[in-house]
Amino acid sequence: LLFSCHPLYILWCGSHKSHPQWSGWGANILNSRWATSGSTISPSNAAASRSTPHADGSVLYFTTLCHALVIAVNRETGEYLASTQINPHELATLTMSPTVYKGKLFVGASSQEEGAAGFTAGYACCSFVGNMVAVEYDKEAREFETAWNVSMITAGSTLPGWSGVAVWGSQPSIDEARSQVFIATGNVYSVPPEYESCLTDADVNLTNANSTCLPNNILQEAVIALDVETGAIKWSRVVSPLDSWTTACGYGASPLNVAVCPGIPGPDADFGMAPTFVSASRWTPSGQDTVIVGQKNGVIHSFSAQNGTLFWSSATSPDGVEGGLIWGIAVDDKRIYFTAVNSNFDTWQVQPTNQTIDNSAFGAVSLLNGSILWETPSPFDSISLVHPSVVNDILFTGRTGQNRTGNYDLTQGGLIAIDKRSGSIIRDYNLDVNLHGGIAVQNDYVMFGTGYNGFTGVGGFHVYTL
C-alpha cells in the first residue's frame, strides 16, 4: 500500500489475548521511518500477515494470519485503535486483503485446517466453515461493529460433516451501480458420511457440477455477489463438481492418508483470487458489466455482473495445488493478463505458438471472448507465483525461482517487464532472492517485496525508477 509516498507493509500478526504493539517498522521511498532502536523482528513477534493493508483517512487496517483478526491502527503513528475476530475457529486465518467501501470493511476467512489434516498427526479433520464479513469501525468508540456475517455453508445444510469453503484470495471488488461486493470460494475439506459414496465415483465427483453430490447450500468453488449493505446473496455460480481435498490427500511431504481422505480426492480447484469487476464497454461481452476470475485448474471465467450468467470460460494452462491461476489477474480495456503457475511442472504447450514447456508462463486472453492472445514461458525454466500488474503498455510480473523442490530460498527470482500486446519480454532484472508477491507501480516507481519465509532473514523491499 502506498500512501503519501510511504509504502506500508505488515511484518507480524497480533495476539488475540492482548492487543498488538506497533513494531515501528516502515519505509518511505528514500529513507526509513519509525524504525525505533528497540524494534526487532523475531519468530516470537513475527507470526506474519500476508495481506495488503488498507488506508481509510487516518485509519490503517490490516489482517492477521493467527486468530483471524482485523486490526485498526493510526496511519501516522501506528497507535493501536481496535481489533475484531472474523472467524472464531482455532485455525481460522485471514489471507484475503480487505476492501473498504462506504465505511465498511469487507474480508473473508480462511483456515490452516486444510494443512493440519495432513501435517498434524491425529488431527480430527475438519470443522472450519468459511465466511464473508462486513465490519464498521466506530472512531469515537474505538471499536468494530459487525454489519453482516455470511457463511459459505448456509443454514439450509442440515447434515453435520460439511467443512471448508474458505474465502481466501486477493481482494473483494465492488460494483457501485448495483451495490454488490464480489468474492470467490474454495473447496470443501470434508463431507458427511451420507455423501462419502460420491467420493468413490469419478464420473460424479469430477465431471458433474449439478449432481446431487453437491447441495445448493454448499457454496464450494463459487463466484458470489453479495449486497454491500445487508450481505444478502444476490447471485452465486458454482463452477465445479464436489471437490473434497486436504493435504491428507497427498501434498509435498504429506502422504495420502485414506483414513482422513477417503475415496477419490478432488482436484483442489478452488479460487485463489477474488473476482475482478470490469465496467461495460465495447470490449466486454455483450457490452455488459463483467466479472472476471481465474481458477486453480487454469480456467478463466467471465460472468455477467448483473445476474451471474456465464459469458465464457477459457482453459489457459495445466492445473495444480498452487495453480493453475492463483493470487490474481490484471485487466485493461481489452485484455486479461495472468500467470500460469503450473505448480506440478506438467508438460504443456503455450498458445498460439504450440511451444512445449514444463514450467510457468505469462499470458493474455481477450476480454471479449476469452481467446488466448499470447503465452510466454517464464525465463530460465523458472516457476512463477507472481500475479501481474499492467501499466500503460507494460505488463510487470516476475519469476519466483528455479528450485523445483519448492525451496525457493535457495534460488533467485526476477522482475520482468513484458510488452502487453505481443507478450515479448522487454527486460528481466535478476533479484537477490525469490519473488512471490505482486508489484505496485506509482508515478515513476516500481515497488515490491522479495522473500517468503519471514523467519529466515532473506528478502527485502525493492524500489525501481522507470
N, C-alpha and C positions, 0 to 999 in steps of 0.2 A: 504494500500500500504506500503510495506517495502522497504526502500532504504537505503543502507549502515547501516543497523541495526536500522534505525529510522522509526517507524510506523508513517504515516501521515494520519490524518483524519480531515474532514472538519465539522465545527460546525455552519455555518451560510451561508446565501446567500447574494449576493451583491445587492446594489441599482442600478437600471438602470439609475437613474438621475446622479449619480456621482460614480466613481469607488470605490470599497470596500477597506477598510484598513485591513491589515493583523492583525488578532486578537492576535497573539503572543502565541497561544496555540499549543502545540505539545509535543511529548514524545519520548524518546528512551527506550530501554529495561530496563535500570537500573535507570534512573533519568529523570526528566522533562527538556525540552529545551524551550527556547524562551518565558517562562512564565513571562512576564513583570508585574510589580506591578499593573499597571492600567488595565490589561486585564480581564474583567469580561464578562460573558455570560448572557444576559438578553433577554426577549421577543423582545425588540426593535432592537437587533442586531443579533438575532438567528433565522432567518426565515428558516434556515436549508437547507443543501444539503444532499441528501441521497445516492449519488453515490460514487463510489470509485475513488479517484484521480489517475492520470496517469503521471508518470515522464518520460521525454524525455530529456536526457542530463541535462542541467542546468535549464530547464523549468518544472514547475509543472502545470498540467492542472486539473481543476475540473469544475463541473457544478452546477447550482443553481435551486432550486425549483421555486423561484419567478423570473419572467422576462425571463426565459429560456436562461440563459447566459452560455457561456463557458468563463472561466477566466484563464488567464495565469499569474503565479507569479514566481519569482525567487525561485528555490528549496531550496537554502541555507538560504536566508534571509527573504523570504516572500514578497519581494518588488513586488508591483503590476506592471504588464507589459502591459496587454491589455485585452479586453473583446469583445465578439461579441454575438449578439442575434440570436438564431437558428430559432425561430418562433415568429412573431410579435403579435400573438393573445394575448389579455389581460389576458387570463387564461392559456396560454401556460406554460409548465414546463418541466424540464429535470429530468427524473428519471433513465435513462439509464446511465451506466458508459461508458465513451468514450474509444475508442481504437485508438492508434496512430501507424501508419504504413507508412514507407517511406515518412515521412514528412507531412502526412495528419492525421487529427483527425476526426474520424467518430463518429457521435452521432445522435440519433433520438429524436423527440419531442413528448411529451405527453401533457395532459391538465387536469386542475381541473374542466373543464366544465361538465364532467360526474357526478361529485359530486354536482356542483352548480345546476344542473337540479332538484335535489330532495331536497336539503337542503337550497337553497336560494329562498325565496318567490318572485314570479314574474319574475324570471329569464327567459329570452327569449331564449330557447334552440333550436338549437345549431348551431355554426358556425365554430368551430375549425376543421382544417384538419391536420392530422399527416404528417410529412415529415422526410426524412433522408438526412443528410447534411455531406459533407466533407469540412473542412476548413484547411487552412495552416497558420502557424504563421511565420511572417517575423521578425526575430530577429533584423535586422538593423532598420527597420521602426517602430518596436514595434507595429504591428497591424496585425489583422487577414484578410485573403482574402478567399472568398468562392470559392472552386474548383467546386462544384456542389451542387444542391439542388433538391431533387426529392420528389414530392408529392405522397402520398399514395392514393389519389383520383385523377386520372390522367386527362389530358386535354381532353380526349375523353368523359368525363362526361358532357353532355350539359344541364342537368336538375339541377337547384339550389335545395338545400334542403338536399343533402348528407353532412354528417359531421362525425367526429370521425376518426377511423383507426389510433390510436396512435401507436407510436414506443417507447415502454417504458421499456422493460425488460432486465436486466443483461447487457451484453457487447457484441458488434458485434465480430464475429470471421472471420478470414482471411484464404482464400485458396490461398497460394502464387503461386502455379503452374499455376492456371487459372486467377490470379489477380482478385479475387472475394471477396466481403465482404457480410456476411450473416446477415439478420435480420428477425424478425417475427413481425406481426402486431396484433392490437386489433380489437374490434368490432366497428360497426357504432353507432353513437349517435342518428341520425335522418335520415329519408328518405323523398324524395319528395312526394307530395300528390299523384302523379301517381302510387306510389309503396305502398301506405298505405293498399291497398287490400291484399297485400302479408302478412301483419301483422295480418290478420284475418283468415288465412288458415294454420292450424297447420301442415298439411301434406307438404305444400310447404315450409313454414317458417323453419321447424325444421328438415326436412329429405332430402331435395334435394339441394345439393351444386351446381348443374349445372342448376338450373332453371333460368327462365328469371327474377326472383326476385332479382338477384344479377348480375348486368352488369360486364363485364370483366374488366372494368377500375376502379372498386371499389375493392381495394386490401385488403379487410377485412379478418382478420384471415388467413393470407397468410405467407408462407415461401418464402423469396425472395433472389436471388443472384444478386448483383449489381457490375458493373465494377468498380474497385478501382479508375481508372484514370478519367472516364467520368461520372459515376453514371448511365450509361445505364443499364436497367434491362435485365440481361442475361436469367433468367428464374424466374417464380413465380408459386407457387402452392397454390391455395385457398383450405382449407381443410374443411370449414364449410358452411352451407347454411346461408341465411340472418340472422344476429344476431344484432338486434337493441335493445340497452339496455342503460339506465342510472339509477341513483339512484331514479329517479322519478318512476321507475317501481317497487319500493319497496325494501328498504335496511335499516336494522337497525331501527333507529327511524324515518326514512322517509317512509311514507305510499305510496301506489300506487296512482299516480295522473294520471287519464285517459286523462286529457287534454294535458299532456306532453308525456305520454307513451300510445299511442293508441294501440288497438288490443292486440295481444298476444306478450309479450316481448320475446326477445331471451334469451338464457341461460347464456349470458355473458361468453362465452367460448373462450375468447381471449388468445393470447400468452403473458404470463407474464415473458418471458425469451427470450433471443436471442439463435439461434441455435448454437450447438457445432460442429465444424469441426473435423472429425476423419480421419486420414490418412489410406490408404488402407493397409490391412493385411489379413492373412488367417482367421481372426475372424470378418472381416466386410462382409456385404452381397456381394456375387459375387466377393469378393476380391477387391472391389472398394472403392475409397474415398467416405466418407459418411457424411451426415449432420443429427444430432440428435436434437430433440426439444420436450419438454413436453408442454401440453396444460392445461388450467384451467379445462377442462372437465375430466381430469385424464388420457388422452391418450398420449402415447409417439409415435412419428413418426420418421421413418428413410427414408431419401431420398438420391438419387444419387447426389453427389456434382457437377457432370458434367452437368446434364440436368434436375434435379429435379424429376426424376422418383421415385415414392413411392416404397420402398422396403417392408416395413411392418408398421403396426400400432398396438399398444398393449394397451388395456384398463387396467389400474393398480388400479383404485380406484374411489370413487364417485367424482362428480363434486362439484363446489361451487364458489361463487363470489370471495373468496380468495383462491380458489383451493380445490380439484384437485392439479395439479402440477403448481408451481409458483416459481419465483425468480431464479431458476437454477438447474442444474443437475451436476453430476460428472461422468467422463468416464475414464476407464483404457483400457488395451488392449483387455479385453474380456467382460466387463460388463458395464452397465449403472446404476448409483445409483440415487435414487430420494427420496424425502419426499412427501408422500401423505397427504395433509393437512386435507381434509375432513372438511372444514370450516362450513358446515351445520350440522355436527355431525350425519350424516346418519348412520344407522346400515348396516354393510357390513362384508364380510368375506375375511380375508387376505389369500393369497395363498403361498404355496400349502397346508397349514395345515387346511384351512377352519375354522379357529378360528373366532368367531363372536365378533366384536368390534364396537364402535361408536365414536372413536376418530381418531387421526392421526396414521400413520405408516411409517416406513422406508423400502425401498425395493431395489431390484436389478433385472434387466432383462438382457437377453442375447443380446450382441451387434450384433450377427449374425442374430437372427430371432425374437427377442422381447419376447421370452418366459419368464415368471416370474420365477425367481430362488428362491427368498425368500422374504417374507414381515414380518416385526417385529413390533408389536404395540409399540407406544411411551409409556414409563413407566408412572405410576401413573395416568393413564387415562387422559393424557395431550394432548394438541394440540401442533403441531409443525409447525412453519413457517420458519424453519431454513433449508437452502439448504446445501447439503452435500459437503464435501471435502474428497478426497481419497489420502492417502499417504502410500506407501508400502502395508502392509497387513491390514491397519486400515482405517475404514471409520469414519470420525469425523462429527458429526451433533449435534443436541440439541433439547431440548423441550422448548417451549415458556412459557407455564404455564397451570394452571388448570381452570382458571376462564372462564366459558362458555358464559358469557355475553360479552366477548371481552375486559374486563377491566383488562389487564394483569399486570398493575401496582400494583394490589392487591395481586399478587402471585409471586412465584419464578420459574425460569426456571432451566435448567441443561445442562451441557456439556456431550455429550455421545460419547463413543468410541465403535465401532462395528467391529466384525470380518467380513471382506468384503466377505469372501467365504460362511460363514454359516448364517450370519445375527445375530449371538449371541452377546448380549451386554456384552462387556468386563468391562467397567467402566461407572458409571453415577455419575457425580460430581454436587452436589447441588450448585446453584449460589445465589447471594444476591437478584437479581431481575430477570425480564423476559429476555429472549434471543430471538431476531428476526433475526439478521444478520448472514452473513456467517462467516466461520472460516478460518483463514490463518495459514499455517504451514511453518516455515522457519528454516532450520537447526534443532536445538533441542527445538524450541519454538513453542507453540500453542497460537495464539492471536485472540481475538475477543472483540467486544463491547457488553454491555448489556444495557437494557432500550430501549425505543422507543419514548415516548413523551418527546421531548427535553426540554420543559419548566418546567417540574415537579421536576427536580433536582435528579431524580433517574437514576441509571445506571452508568457505568464506563467502563474502558478499562482493560481487563484481559490478563495476560501473564502466561502461564504454561510452565514448562520444561518437556521434555519427559524422 
